[in-house]
């Protein structure tokens, strides 16, 4: 190996070390631990859940949480599930307190397959640095085409999302 090759190799190592120092420290996941970001994600039960705040961290831009009801919590003894979509991008604004807390009740009404659905969902939580925690609870009312009414209630179902 020539001196030129050694110098080129040494320069490459120095540049790599300099890039690492400039990028900042990271944890064992390889992610830089700087200021908290604006997007949080994770699993609630086995389903994906996520939350995104606006850049000023004053409100929730978008929130998605899937939820399910056990058969014994529905009047027809059948399971039921749905998804909460909220945040100002979904026309359901959620303000964050100065401490990062939030609470919002959303009522979704829609028709599908001849049935009428009304889902009342309350989400409560807080964002602290790189973690958002909370729970969702609520009830559903389904009016079948023949007039039968099915009622379900659920929660609280906890979630933990990370930046």
Secondary structure as the mmCIF struct_conf table of DSSP 4:
data_model
#
loop_
_struct_conf.conf_type_id
_struct_conf.id
_struct_conf.beg_label_comp_id
_struct_conf.beg_label_asym_id
_struct_conf.beg_label_seq_id
_struct_conf.end_label_comp_id
_struct_conf.end_label_asym_id
_struct_conf.end_label_seq_id
HELX_RH_AL_P HELX_RH_AL_P1 UNK A 3 UNK A 23
STRN STRN1 UNK A 26 UNK A 26
TURN_TY1_P TURN_TY1_P1 UNK A 28 UNK A 29
BEND BEND1 UNK A 30 UNK A 30
STRN STRN2 UNK A 32 UNK A 32
BEND BEND2 UNK A 35 UNK A 35
BEND BEND3 UNK A 38 UNK A 38
STRN STRN3 UNK A 39 UNK A 44
TURN_TY1_P TURN_TY1_P2 UNK A 45 UNK A 46
STRN STRN4 UNK A 47 UNK A 53
TURN_TY1_P TURN_TY1_P3 UNK A 55 UNK A 56
BEND BEND4 UNK A 57 UNK A 58
STRN STRN5 UNK A 59 UNK A 69
HELX_RH_3T_P HELX_RH_3T_P1 UNK A 71 UNK A 73
STRN STRN6 UNK A 74 UNK A 74
TURN_TY1_P TURN_TY1_P4 UNK A 75 UNK A 76
BEND BEND5 UNK A 77 UNK A 77
STRN STRN7 UNK A 80 UNK A 86
STRN STRN8 UNK A 87 UNK A 87
HELX_RH_3T_P HELX_RH_3T_P2 UNK A 88 UNK A 90
TURN_TY1_P TURN_TY1_P5 UNK A 91 UNK A 91
STRN STRN9 UNK A 92 UNK A 92
STRN STRN10 UNK A 94 UNK A 95
HELX_LH_PP_P HELX_LH_PP_P1 UNK A 96 UNK A 97
TURN_TY1_P TURN_TY1_P6 UNK A 98 UNK A 99
BEND BEND6 UNK A 100 UNK A 100
STRN STRN11 UNK A 101 UNK A 112
TURN_TY1_P TURN_TY1_P7 UNK A 113 UNK A 114
STRN STRN12 UNK A 115 UNK A 128
TURN_TY1_P TURN_TY1_P8 UNK A 129 UNK A 130
STRN STRN13 UNK A 131 UNK A 143
TURN_TY1_P TURN_TY1_P9 UNK A 145 UNK A 146
BEND BEND7 UNK A 147 UNK A 147
STRN STRN14 UNK A 149 UNK A 162
#
